């Protein structure tokens, strides 16, 4: 509702995972580099973790745009399914029809697919977002997928992306075999103050700002203080701040507007 009034073409602080708005902080660039390296070098398992709201899902979608044409990928955003359902979804995401309805046959179907792709010189990557929600049995099943290999190389690279609880889960004795196969690990941390300032400016520019909206330095510092550098919280606070500008009929966001907007976000809802 405030876009035209504030000189914007689209919402700069939507919480949806739109790669077009991705701001690659130093940590995000390092995470992306680790993922691309692990896939190209066929390291088998890659583990990427980060706190809630640090941009992991957006990073997964961005990764797909950095893969070369010979790399075929499947991205599973909500893997908290039964063993059988997950295998069926993997088969579907790789463009096959899961005609068979038991685990053994699905494994054979995936294996045949991987062998066919290997003969074409293709690399295969499976990306599992929110992997901290996978149960131990499903994680063990994922490990078994990594057994599909030739004498010279891994046929599939598996990227496990999740919250810090994923690291805790993978440290359990039952998953020792899987943990030993993780060739690349990286943890994404929150943005620092300079990155928050750049992040706000970046998203305003991508959203087509005509330059009439001013975000002051103390306004950006207040966003950093309230969000602690977590991108999802930054988006929520900034979106509410833009709404406040529209309501107050101003085009200047300072620390006071950000502070009020944050207080509105965290205020408890009164129950009558």
Residue pairs with C-beta under 8 A, 6 or more apart in sequence:
1 243
1 246
2 8
2 242
2 243
2 245
2 246
3 9
3 10
3 11
5 246
6 209
6 212
6 213
6 242
6 245
6 246
6 251
7 209
7 210
7 211
7 212
7 213
7 251
8 204
8 207
8 208
8 209
8 210
8 213
8 242
9 207
9 208
10 207
10 208
11 207
11 239
12 21
12 203
12 204
12 206
12 207
12 209
12 238
12 242
13 203
13 234
13 235
13 236
13 238
13 239
13 242
14 21
14 235
14 239
15 232
15 235
15 236
15 239
17 55
17 57
17 58
17 61
18 58
19 58
19 61
19 62
19 65
20 206
21 58
21 202
21 203
21 206
21 207
22 28
22 55
22 58
22 59
22 62
23 195
23 198
23 199
23 202
23 203
23 231
24 32
25 191
25 195
25 199
26 195
27 188
27 189
27 191
28 55
28 59
28 188
30 186
31 48
31 50
31 59
31 186
31 188
32 59
32 62
32 63
32 66
34 46
34 48
34 184
34 185
34 186
35 46
35 48
35 59
35 63
35 159
35 184
35 186
36 63
36 66
36 67
37 43
37 184
38 46
38 157
38 159
38 183
38 184
39 46
39 67
39 71
39 123
39 125
39 157
39 159
40 68
40 123
41 183
42 123
42 153
42 154
42 157
43 154
43 157
43 183
43 184
44 146
44 154
44 157
44 158
44 181
44 182
44 183
45 146
45 157
45 158
45 159
45 160
45 178
45 181
45 182
45 183
45 184
46 157
46 158
46 159
46 160
46 182
46 183
46 184
46 185
47 160
47 166
47 167
47 170
47 182
47 184
47 185
47 186
48 56
48 59
48 159
48 160
48 161
48 162
48 185
48 186
48 187
48 188
49 161
49 162
49 163
49 164
49 166
49 167
49 185
49 186
49 187
49 188
50 56
50 163
50 164
50 187
50 188
50 189
51 163
51 164
51 188
51 189
51 190
51 230
52 163
52 230
52 232
53 230
53 231
53 232
53 233
54 188
54 189
54 190
54 230
54 231
54 232
55 188
55 231
55 232
56 129
56 161
56 162
56 188
57 77
57 129
57 161
59 161
59 188
60 75
60 77
60 127
60 129
60 159
60 161
61 75
63 127
63 159
64 73
64 75
64 127
67 73
67 125
70 121
70 122
70 123
71 122
71 123
71 124
71 125
72 94
72 117
72 122
72 123
72 124
72 125
73 124
73 125
73 126
73 127
74 90
74 93
74 94
74 125
74 126
74 127
75 93
75 127
75 129
76 86
76 89
76 90
76 93
76 126
76 127
76 128
76 129
77 129
77 130
78 129
78 130
78 133
79 86
79 89
79 128
79 129
79 130
79 131
79 133
79 134
79 138
80 130
80 133
80 134
81 89
81 138
83 103
83 137
83 138
83 141
84 101
84 102
84 103
84 106
86 138
86 141
87 98
87 103
87 106
87 107
87 110
87 141
88 98
88 106
90 110
90 126
91 97
91 98
91 106
91 109
91 110
91 113
92 98
94 110
94 113
94 124
96 109
96 113
98 106
98 109
99 109
100 106
100 108
100 109
103 141
107 144
107 145
110 145
110 148
111 148
111 155
114 124
114 148
114 155
114 156
115 155
117 123
117 124
117 155
118 150
118 153
118 155
123 157
124 155
124 156
124 157
125 156
125 157
125 158
125 159
126 145
126 156
126 157
126 158
126 159
127 159
127 161
128 134
128 142
128 158
128 159
128 160
128 161
129 161
129 162
130 161
130 162
130 163
131 160
131 161
131 162
131 166
132 162
132 163
132 164
132 165
132 166
132 169
133 162
134 142
134 169
136 169
136 172
136 174
136 175
139 169
139 170
139 175
139 178
140 174
140 175
140 178
142 158
142 160
142 178
143 175
143 177
143 178
143 181
145 156
145 158
146 154
146 156
146 158
146 181
148 155
148 156
149 155
160 166
160 170
160 182
164 187
167 187
169 175
170 178
170 179
170 182
171 179
190 228
190 229
190 230
190 231
191 199
191 224
191 229
191 230
191 231
191 234
192 224
192 229
193 220
193 221
193 224
193 229
195 229
196 220
196 223
196 224
196 227
196 229
196 234
197 217
197 220
197 224
199 231
199 234
200 215
200 220
200 223
200 234
200 238
201 215
203 238
204 213
204 215
212 251
213 245
213 251
213 252
213 253
214 251
214 252
214 253
215 253
216 252
216 253
216 254
216 255
218 254
218 255
219 241
219 253
219 254
219 255
219 257
219 258
221 255
222 255
222 258
222 259
222 262
223 234
223 237
223 238
223 241
223 258
226 233
226 237
226 258
226 259
226 262
227 233
227 234
227 237
236 265
237 258
237 261
237 262
237 265
240 261
240 262
240 264
240 265
241 253
241 257
241 258
241 261
242 253
243 261
244 253
244 257
244 260
244 261
245 251
245 252
245 253
245 257
248 257
250 257
